[in-house]
Amino acid sequence: MLVTYFGTVSILVSILASLIFSRIPLSPIRKVIHASEELAKGNFSVRIHLKGQKS
């Protein structure tokens, strides 16, 4: 009984953590997709402000 409880809790916590951490790296990609959709509509005033290494 106790093993089943801990197993269920572990699975739920890992699913929640994977949902949260999968959104963090995808955020810049979503910004680029949104900007490209706006450009396709003819909105050329759209800007993307992404953080990254200065070269």
Contacts in CASP RR format, 6 or more apart in sequence:
PFRMAT RR
TARGET T0000
AUTHOR 0000-0000-0000
METHOD contacts of the structure
MODEL  1
MLVTYFGTVSILVSILASLIFSRIPLSPIRKVIHASEELAKGNFSVRIHL
KGQKS
28 50 0 8 1.000
31 48 0 8 1.000
31 50 0 8 1.000
32 48 0 8 1.000
32 50 0 8 1.000
35 46 0 8 1.000
35 47 0 8 1.000
35 48 0 8 1.000
38 46 0 8 1.000
39 46 0 8 1.000
END
